[in-house]
Amino acid sequence: MAEDRKGLKIKEDGLGEVQIAEEVITIIAGLAATEVEGVCSMGGNITKELVSRLGMKNLSKGVRVEVTEEGKIEVFVTINIAYGYAIPAVSGNVQEKVKAAIENMTGLEVSGVNVRIADVDMKSAVE
């Protein structure tokens, strides 16, 4: 699984090759992270409501992807968490969901998902 200027190559055979742009992987990671209960938005204040109005490309905010020398993906996710949720539990769920989503959709191996909590949102407090 080599990387070049066009994207991450996931398949090459007699029919041609398939590449995935890094931005696609960041969108998958952002969408997976926002589906976790307790995550109120991605870093950079991109909320679920804004995403529905502005489009999926804004999900890549708060997500960075690096490709290791072995061709594995390392993901860095910045999230804002709702007040009252357990940070270790929510961040663990984000790690699992992001890893599974990327691996299932792309076939690429994720070596790690690093989560940074940027803010606690008091408006979305657990009642």
N, C-alpha and C positions, 0 to 999 in steps of 0.2 A: 504494500500500500504506500506508494510514493506520493510525494507532494510536488507539484510544480506550480507555475504561475497561474494556471487556469483553475486549479482547485485540487482536491484530494481525490486521487484515482482509487476507485473501489473495484473496478472490473476492467479487464482487457482480454478480449478473445478474438476469434475470427470475425465476429460481427462488428467489432469496434471497441471503444472504451467508454466507461461511465465515470464522470467526475462530479464531485459535490463541492460547491463553493463553501468556504469557511462560514460565510454569512448564513447559509442554510443551517449549518450545525448550531450557530448561535441562536437562531430563531427557534429551533427545536428545543434547545436548552432553556431558553426564556419562557417558552410556552409551558414546558413541563414544570418549571419552578413555580410559575404563577398558579398552577393547578393544585398546589399543596396548601392544605388548610393552615392558616396562620401567616401565609405570605400575602401581604396586602399590595405590594408592588415591587417592581425591579428597581435596583439602584438607578437614580436619574429620574425618579418620580413618574415612571411609565406605569399607570394603573391599568387594570383590566378594562375599565370603561374607555380610557383613552385609546387603548389598543383596538377596541372594536370600532372606534371612530377614525383612527388614523391609519390603520392597517397593520399587518403582521410584521413588517420590516422594523417597526419600533420595538419589537420584542428583543431585538439583539442588543438594546441598551442594557448595560449592567452585566453583560456576558462577554468574556474573552476566551478564545480558544487558542491553544498552542499544540503543535504537532511535535512529538518527541522524535528522536533519531530512529527509534524502532517503528515509527509510523503509527503510534498510539496517540490518542487525543487526551489532552489535559484541559479541563474546563475550570474557569474562574467565574463564579456567579456572585453578584452583589444584590442583596435583597433588603427590603424594608419589611419588618415583621409587625404584626398587630400586637398591641399591648395585651398581656395576660397569657400569651402562649409561651410554652417552654422552649427556649432557644435551642437547646441540644436536640430535642425531639423534632422540631420543625426543620432544623438544618440537616439532620440525618435523613428525614423524609425527602428533602430537596435533593440531597446527594443520590439517594437511591432512584428517585423518579427521573432525574436528569440522565444518570448513567443508563438506565434501562431504555429511556426514550431514544437516546442517540444510538445505542447499540442495536436496538430493534429496527429502527428506521433506516440506518445507514450500513449496518454490518461492520462498522469500524469499532475497534476496541478502545474503551475509555480507561485510561490508567488512573485517573483521579478526578474528583469534583471538589473543588475548594470553594467554600461558602464564606462570604463576608457579610456580616450584618451591618448595614449602613445607618439604619434608623429604626426607632420604635414608633409606630403610628398610634397615637392616643385616640384618634377619631374612630378607629376600628377596634376599640377595646372589647374584650370578651365580657359579656354581661352575665 
